[in-house]
Amino acid sequence: MIGIDLIKTSRMNNLIEKFGDKALQKFLSDNEILLVKNYKTASGFWAIKEAVSKALGVGIGSECSFHDIVISKTKKGAPKINLSSHIVKKYNISDASVSITHDGEYAIAVAAIQTK
């Protein structure tokens, strides 16, 4: 299953300027917030979570929340995700990978999810 998302980074910048850390806390854990360098990084993280939920075919909502998808980084700085146990079980997931890119005022993320 594949999902993709695109976000205009100025949208995230506006949210952070208006709501501060509360904007980030809506979709990121405390550990994820520590990885955020700026609004462009936050935009990429938003796009990852949206792309993963789209790969699951449900979007962000009651079946899959932002906090069911946890972003971390490899030693080389590449993004990786961990999914909550109930998401893994419900969708029979065996592996998941993500990629982010930024170009100008946009962040794009792609997620690939494999099932058992």
PEVEN-V512430 format. One record per run of one state. SS is the DSSP state (hx for helix, st for strand, lp for the rest). FROM is the first residue (numbers start at 1). LEN is the number of residues. If there is no record, write none. Layout:
# PEVEN-V512430
SS,FROM,LEN
SS,FROM,LEN
This chain:
# PEVEN-V512430
lp,1,1
st,2,7
hx,9,11
lp,20,1
hx,21,5
lp,26,4
hx,30,6
lp,36,3
hx,39,17
lp,56,10
hx,66,3
st,69,5
lp,74,5
st,79,5
lp,84,1
hx,85,7
lp,92,1
st,93,11
lp,104,2
st,106,10
lp,116,1
